Amino acid sequence: MKNLKKLNRGKLKSVNGGAVCNENCPPGPYGPGPDFPRSCEAYNALPKCCQSKVLVHMDCVDGGGLS
């Protein structure tokens, strides 16, 4: 435990994957129906790096809905 080292914000972002997304990610929430301001189609059109940063209903995610 003595070998712990503090990371600056830039390094921490790169470890967590936060520094690799240069897209302008529009906020959610995304979901089906009129209760959501953005649709599932809009969610699926987002770049992969943005999809992990927005609030989304489970029916929009592949395999989320029960069939």
Jmol script that loads the backbone (N, CA, C; Angstrom):
load data "model"
ATOM      1  N   MET A   1       0.818  -1.205   0.000  1.00  0.00           N
ATOM      2  CA  MET A   1       0.000   0.000   0.000  1.00  0.00           C
ATOM      3  C   MET A   1       0.858   1.263   0.000  1.00  0.00           C
ATOM      4  N   LYS A   2       2.140   1.138   0.282  1.00  0.00           N
ATOM      5  CA  LYS A   2       2.997   2.319   0.319  1.00  0.00           C
ATOM      6  C   LYS A   2       3.345   2.817  -1.077  1.00  0.00           C
ATOM      7  N   ASN A   3       3.132   2.007  -2.102  1.00  0.00           N
ATOM      8  CA  ASN A   3       3.516   2.379  -3.457  1.00  0.00           C
ATOM      9  C   ASN A   3       2.412   3.110  -4.210  1.00  0.00           C
ATOM     10  N   LEU A   4       1.389   3.572  -3.517  1.00  0.00           N
ATOM     11  CA  LEU A   4       0.319   4.308  -4.188  1.00  0.00           C
ATOM     12  C   LEU A   4       0.827   5.662  -4.653  1.00  0.00           C
ATOM     13  N   LYS A   5       0.361   6.078  -5.813  1.00  0.00           N
ATOM     14  CA  LYS A   5       0.823   7.330  -6.396  1.00  0.00           C
ATOM     15  C   LYS A   5      -0.387   8.128  -6.851  1.00  0.00           C
ATOM     16  N   LYS A   6      -0.384   9.418  -6.593  1.00  0.00           N
ATOM     17  CA  LYS A   6      -1.491  10.262  -7.039  1.00  0.00           C
ATOM     18  C   LYS A   6      -1.399  10.476  -8.545  1.00  0.00           C
ATOM     19  N   LEU A   7      -2.564  10.454  -9.202  1.00  0.00           N
ATOM     20  CA  LEU A   7      -2.630  10.709 -10.639  1.00  0.00           C
ATOM     21  C   LEU A   7      -3.241  12.080 -10.876  1.00  0.00           C
ATOM     22  N   ASN A   8      -2.695  12.808 -11.836  1.00  0.00           N
ATOM     23  CA  ASN A   8      -3.327  14.080 -12.172  1.00  0.00           C
ATOM     24  C   ASN A   8      -4.559  13.815 -13.031  1.00  0.00           C
ATOM     25  N   ARG A   9      -5.375  14.825 -13.251  1.00  0.00           N
ATOM     26  CA  ARG A   9      -6.642  14.649 -13.969  1.00  0.00           C
ATOM     27  C   ARG A   9      -6.449  14.128 -15.390  1.00  0.00           C
ATOM     28  N   GLY A  10      -5.447  14.599 -16.068  1.00  0.00           N
ATOM     29  CA  GLY A  10      -5.202  14.156 -17.442  1.00  0.00           C
ATOM     30  C   GLY A  10      -4.907  12.663 -17.520  1.00  0.00           C
ATOM     31  N   LYS A  11      -4.052  12.189 -16.637  1.00  0.00           N
ATOM     32  CA  LYS A  11      -3.733  10.755 -16.616  1.00  0.00           C
ATOM     33  C   LYS A  11      -4.931   9.931 -16.182  1.00  0.00           C
ATOM     34  N   LEU A  12      -5.696  10.433 -15.218  1.00  0.00           N
ATOM     35  CA  LEU A  12      -6.869   9.703 -14.751  1.00  0.00           C
ATOM     36  C   LEU A  12      -7.903   9.568 -15.864  1.00  0.00           C
ATOM     37  N   LYS A  13      -8.092  10.622 -16.652  1.00  0.00           N
ATOM     38  CA  LYS A  13      -9.025  10.546 -17.778  1.00  0.00           C
ATOM     39  C   LYS A  13      -8.572   9.506 -18.792  1.00  0.00           C
ATOM     40  N   SER A  14      -7.287   9.448 -19.052  1.00  0.00           N
ATOM     41  CA  SER A  14      -6.809   8.480 -20.033  1.00  0.00           C
ATOM     42  C   SER A  14      -6.954   7.049 -19.522  1.00  0.00           C
ATOM     43  N   VAL A  15      -6.827   6.845 -18.228  1.00  0.00           N
ATOM     44  CA  VAL A  15      -7.022   5.513 -17.660  1.00  0.00           C
ATOM     45  C   VAL A  15      -8.484   5.109 -17.773  1.00  0.00           C
ATOM     46  N   ASN A  16      -9.395   6.035 -17.490  1.00  0.00           N
ATOM     47  CA  ASN A  16     -10.822   5.747 -17.524  1.00  0.00           C
ATOM     48  C   ASN A  16     -11.423   5.852 -18.921  1.00  0.00           C
ATOM     49  N   GLY A  17     -10.664   6.251 -19.914  1.00  0.00           N
ATOM     50  CA  GLY A  17     -11.174   6.365 -21.269  1.00  0.00           C
ATOM     51  C   GLY A  17     -11.847   7.693 -21.553  1.00  0.00           C
ATOM     52  N   GLY A  18     -11.748   8.647 -20.662  1.00  0.00           N
ATOM     53  CA  GLY A  18     -12.410   9.927 -20.849  1.00  0.00           C
ATOM     54  C   GLY A  18     -11.716  10.840 -21.838  1.00  0.00           C
ATOM     55  N   ALA A  19     -10.457  10.603 -22.106  1.00  0.00           N
ATOM     56  CA  ALA A  19      -9.708  11.490 -22.985  1.00  0.00           C
ATOM     57  C   ALA A  19      -9.780  11.067 -24.446  1.00  0.00           C
ATOM     58  N   VAL A  20     -10.386   9.934 -24.740  1.00  0.00           N
ATOM     59  CA  VAL A  20     -10.379   9.438 -26.110  1.00  0.00           C
ATOM     60  C   VAL A  20     -11.594   9.884 -26.914  1.00  0.00           C
ATOM     61  N   CYS A  21     -12.595  10.456 -26.289  1.00  0.00           N
ATOM     62  CA  CYS A  21     -13.806  10.871 -26.995  1.00  0.00           C
ATOM     63  C   CYS A  21     -13.748  12.371 -27.262  1.00  0.00           C
ATOM     64  N   ASN A  22     -13.582  12.735 -28.523  1.00  0.00           N
ATOM     65  CA  ASN A  22     -13.514  14.144 -28.894  1.00  0.00           C
ATOM     66  C   ASN A  22     -14.821  14.635 -29.497  1.00  0.00           C
ATOM     67  N   GLU A  23     -15.880  13.864 -29.366  1.00  0.00           N
ATOM     68  CA  GLU A  23     -17.179  14.214 -29.928  1.00  0.00           C
ATOM     69  C   GLU A  23     -17.931  15.142 -28.977  1.00  0.00           C
ATOM     70  N   ASN A  24     -18.848  15.917 -29.531  1.00  0.00           N
ATOM     71  CA  ASN A  24     -19.749  16.726 -28.724  1.00  0.00           C
ATOM     72  C   ASN A  24     -20.975  15.867 -28.450  1.00  0.00           C
ATOM     73  N   CYS A  25     -21.057  15.292 -27.271  1.00  0.00           N
ATOM     74  CA  CYS A  25     -22.115  14.342 -26.939  1.00  0.00           C
ATOM     75  C   CYS A  25     -23.353  15.078 -26.425  1.00  0.00           C
ATOM     76  N   PRO A  26     -24.475  15.008 -27.162  1.00  0.00           N
ATOM     77  CA  PRO A  26     -25.696  15.654 -26.691  1.00  0.00           C
ATOM     78  C   PRO A  26     -26.262  14.902 -25.492  1.00  0.00           C
ATOM     79  N   PRO A  27     -26.797  15.626 -24.516  1.00  0.00           N
ATOM     80  CA  PRO A  27     -27.315  14.965 -23.319  1.00  0.00           C
ATOM     81  C   PRO A  27     -28.581  14.176 -23.617  1.00  0.00           C
ATOM     82  N   GLY A  28     -28.874  13.215 -22.794  1.00  0.00           N
ATOM     83  CA  GLY A  28     -30.096  12.407 -22.925  1.00  0.00           C
ATOM     84  C   GLY A  28     -31.212  13.035 -22.137  1.00  0.00           C
ATOM     85  N   PRO A  29     -32.125  12.284 -21.690  1.00  0.00           N
ATOM     86  CA  PRO A  29     -32.172  10.836 -21.786  1.00  0.00           C
ATOM     87  C   PRO A  29     -32.712  10.373 -23.133  1.00  0.00           C
ATOM     88  N   TYR A  30     -32.325   9.174 -23.501  1.00  0.00           N
ATOM     89  CA  TYR A  30     -32.765   8.555 -24.745  1.00  0.00           C
ATOM     90  C   TYR A  30     -33.678   7.387 -24.397  1.00  0.00           C
ATOM     91  N   GLY A  31     -34.755   7.235 -25.150  1.00  0.00           N
ATOM     92  CA  GLY A  31     -35.659   6.127 -24.881  1.00  0.00           C
ATOM     93  C   GLY A  31     -36.818   6.081 -25.850  1.00  0.00           C
ATOM     94  N   PRO A  32     -37.615   5.007 -25.756  1.00  0.00           N
ATOM     95  CA  PRO A  32     -38.769   4.847 -26.644  1.00  0.00           C
ATOM     96  C   PRO A  32     -39.965   5.646 -26.143  1.00  0.00           C
ATOM     97  N   GLY A  33     -40.764   6.105 -27.060  1.00  0.00           N
ATOM     98  CA  GLY A  33     -42.020   6.750 -26.697  1.00  0.00           C
ATOM     99  C   GLY A  33     -41.905   8.238 -26.428  1.00  0.00           C
ATOM    100  N   PRO A  34     -43.049   8.858 -26.145  1.00  0.00           N
ATOM    101  CA  PRO A  34     -43.105  10.313 -25.977  1.00  0.00           C
ATOM    102  C   PRO A  34     -42.570  10.810 -24.634  1.00  0.00           C
ATOM    103  N   ASP A  35     -42.273   9.914 -23.709  1.00  0.00           N
ATOM    104  CA  ASP A  35     -41.772  10.334 -22.399  1.00  0.00           C
ATOM    105  C   ASP A  35     -40.307  10.755 -22.435  1.00  0.00           C
ATOM    106  N   PHE A  36     -39.627  10.480 -23.523  1.00  0.00           N
ATOM    107  CA  PHE A  36     -38.205  10.787 -23.639  1.00  0.00           C
ATOM    108  C   PHE A  36     -38.004  11.861 -24.702  1.00  0.00           C
ATOM    109  N   PRO A  37     -37.140  12.844 -24.428  1.00  0.00           N
ATOM    110  CA  PRO A  37     -36.907  13.911 -25.410  1.00  0.00           C
ATOM    111  C   PRO A  37     -36.121  13.454 -26.639  1.00  0.00           C
ATOM    112  N   ARG A  38     -35.383  12.357 -26.532  1.00  0.00           N
ATOM    113  CA  ARG A  38     -34.603  11.846 -27.668  1.00  0.00           C
ATOM    114  C   ARG A  38     -34.921  10.368 -27.879  1.00  0.00           C
ATOM    115  N   SER A  39     -34.905   9.944 -29.129  1.00  0.00           N
ATOM    116  CA  SER A  39     -35.341   8.587 -29.482  1.00  0.00           C
ATOM    117  C   SER A  39     -34.194   7.577 -29.390  1.00  0.00           C
ATOM    118  N   CYS A  40     -34.569   6.311 -29.466  1.00  0.00           N
ATOM    119  CA  CYS A  40     -33.570   5.234 -29.507  1.00  0.00           C
ATOM    120  C   CYS A  40     -32.748   5.309 -30.787  1.00  0.00           C
ATOM    121  N   GLU A  41     -33.373   5.734 -31.878  1.00  0.00           N
ATOM    122  CA  GLU A  41     -32.643   5.873 -33.141  1.00  0.00           C
ATOM    123  C   GLU A  41     -31.539   6.919 -33.005  1.00  0.00           C
ATOM    124  N   ALA A  42     -31.848   8.007 -32.293  1.00  0.00           N
ATOM    125  CA  ALA A  42     -30.834   9.040 -32.066  1.00  0.00           C
ATOM    126  C   ALA A  42     -29.693   8.495 -31.205  1.00  0.00           C
ATOM    127  N   TYR A  43     -30.035   7.660 -30.225  1.00  0.00           N
ATOM    128  CA  TYR A  43     -29.002   7.034 -29.384  1.00  0.00           C
ATOM    129  C   TYR A  43     -28.100   6.129 -30.218  1.00  0.00           C
ATOM    130  N   ASN A  44     -28.702   5.317 -31.078  1.00  0.00           N
ATOM    131  CA  ASN A  44     -27.917   4.393 -31.896  1.00  0.00           C
ATOM    132  C   ASN A  44     -27.066   5.118 -32.930  1.00  0.00           C
ATOM    133  N   ALA A  45     -27.415   6.357 -33.261  1.00  0.00           N
ATOM    134  CA  ALA A  45     -26.628   7.145 -34.208  1.00  0.00           C
ATOM    135  C   ALA A  45     -25.431   7.827 -33.541  1.00  0.00           C
ATOM    136  N   LEU A  46     -25.384   7.826 -32.210  1.00  0.00           N
ATOM    137  CA  LEU A  46     -24.268   8.447 -31.497  1.00  0.00           C
ATOM    138  C   LEU A  46     -22.990   7.637 -31.691  1.00  0.00           C
ATOM    139  N   PRO A  47     -21.839   8.304 -31.657  1.00  0.00           N
ATOM    140  CA  PRO A  47     -20.576   7.553 -31.665  1.00  0.00           C
ATOM    141  C   PRO A  47     -20.489   6.673 -30.413  1.00  0.00           C
ATOM    142  N   LYS A  48     -19.759   5.587 -30.504  1.00  0.00           N
ATOM    143  CA  LYS A  48     -19.652   4.639 -29.384  1.00  0.00           C
ATOM    144  C   LYS A  48     -19.141   5.314 -28.116  1.00  0.00           C
ATOM    145  N   CYS A  49     -18.237   6.271 -28.243  1.00  0.00           N
ATOM    146  CA  CYS A  49     -17.703   6.912 -27.041  1.00  0.00           C
ATOM    147  C   CYS A  49     -18.765   7.765 -26.353  1.00  0.00           C
ATOM    148  N   CYS A  50     -19.724   8.286 -27.100  1.00  0.00           N
ATOM    149  CA  CYS A  50     -20.807   9.070 -26.495  1.00  0.00           C
ATOM    150  C   CYS A  50     -21.864   8.170 -25.867  1.00  0.00           C
ATOM    151  N   GLN A  51     -22.065   6.991 -26.436  1.00  0.00           N
ATOM    152  CA  GLN A  51     -23.102   6.103 -25.922  1.00  0.00           C
ATOM    153  C   GLN A  51     -22.838   5.708 -24.478  1.00  0.00           C
ATOM    154  N   SER A  52     -21.591   5.671 -24.072  1.00  0.00           N
ATOM    155  CA  SER A  52     -21.274   5.297 -22.694  1.00  0.00           C
ATOM    156  C   SER A  52     -21.391   6.470 -21.730  1.00  0.00           C
ATOM    157  N   LYS A  53     -21.647   7.676 -22.247  1.00  0.00           N
ATOM    158  CA  LYS A  53     -21.684   8.861 -21.391  1.00  0.00           C
ATOM    159  C   LYS A  53     -23.072   9.450 -21.207  1.00  0.00           C
ATOM    160  N   VAL A  54     -24.093   8.889 -21.838  1.00  0.00           N
ATOM    161  CA  VAL A  54     -25.432   9.473 -21.759  1.00  0.00           C
ATOM    162  C   VAL A  54     -26.394   8.526 -21.050  1.00  0.00           C
ATOM    163  N   LEU A  55     -27.481   9.083 -20.553  1.00  0.00           N
ATOM    164  CA  LEU A  55     -28.529   8.307 -19.900  1.00  0.00           C
ATOM    165  C   LEU A  55     -29.437   7.719 -20.968  1.00  0.00           C
ATOM    166  N   VAL A  56     -29.657   6.406 -20.897  1.00  0.00           N
ATOM    167  CA  VAL A  56     -30.427   5.728 -21.939  1.00  0.00           C
ATOM    168  C   VAL A  56     -31.316   4.663 -21.311  1.00  0.00           C
ATOM    169  N   HIS A  57     -32.504   4.484 -21.880  1.00  0.00           N
ATOM    170  CA  HIS A  57     -33.425   3.432 -21.443  1.00  0.00           C
ATOM    171  C   HIS A  57     -32.890   2.093 -21.925  1.00  0.00           C
ATOM    172  N   MET A  58     -33.100   1.034 -21.138  1.00  0.00           N
ATOM    173  CA  MET A  58     -32.530  -0.269 -21.500  1.00  0.00           C
ATOM    174  C   MET A  58     -33.096  -0.836 -22.796  1.00  0.00           C
ATOM    175  N   ASP A  59     -34.281  -0.393 -23.234  1.00  0.00           N
ATOM    176  CA  ASP A  59     -34.844  -0.886 -24.490  1.00  0.00           C
ATOM    177  C   ASP A  59     -34.078  -0.383 -25.713  1.00  0.00           C
ATOM    178  N   CYS A  60     -33.304   0.679 -25.563  1.00  0.00           N
ATOM    179  CA  CYS A  60     -32.534   1.219 -26.685  1.00  0.00           C
ATOM    180  C   CYS A  60     -31.226   0.468 -26.906  1.00  0.00           C
ATOM    181  N   VAL A  61     -30.744  -0.193 -25.892  1.00  0.00           N
ATOM    182  CA  VAL A  61     -29.462  -0.884 -25.965  1.00  0.00           C
ATOM    183  C   VAL A  61     -29.681  -2.262 -26.569  1.00  0.00           C
ATOM    184  N   ASP A  62     -28.757  -2.712 -27.407  1.00  0.00           N
ATOM    185  CA  ASP A  62     -28.866  -4.043 -28.014  1.00  0.00           C
ATOM    186  C   ASP A  62     -29.008  -5.099 -26.928  1.00  0.00           C
ATOM    187  N   GLY A  63     -30.041  -5.907 -27.039  1.00  0.00           N
ATOM    188  CA  GLY A  63     -30.278  -6.953 -26.061  1.00  0.00           C
ATOM    189  C   GLY A  63     -30.987  -6.476 -24.810  1.00  0.00           C
ATOM    190  N   GLY A  64     -31.365  -5.194 -24.758  1.00  0.00           N
ATOM    191  CA  GLY A  64     -32.002  -4.660 -23.555  1.00  0.00           C
ATOM    192  C   GLY A  64     -33.461  -5.025 -23.420  1.00  0.00           C
ATOM    193  N   GLY A  65     -34.174  -5.079 -24.537  1.00  0.00           N
ATOM    194  CA  GLY A  65     -35.596  -5.402 -24.489  1.00  0.00           C
ATOM    195  C   GLY A  65     -35.830  -6.899 -24.498  1.00  0.00           C
ATOM    196  N   LEU A  66     -36.850  -7.336 -23.825  1.00  0.00           N
ATOM    197  CA  LEU A  66     -37.192  -8.759 -23.820  1.00  0.00           C
ATOM    198  C   LEU A  66     -38.105  -9.052 -24.990  1.00  0.00           C
ATOM    199  N   SER A  67     -37.770 -10.060 -25.764  1.00  0.00           N
ATOM    200  CA  SER A  67     -38.581 -10.410 -26.933  1.00  0.00           C
ATOM    201  C   SER A  67     -39.191 -11.774 -26.771  1.00  0.00           C
TER     202      SER A  67
END
end "model"
wireframe off; spacefill off
backbone 0.3
color backbone group
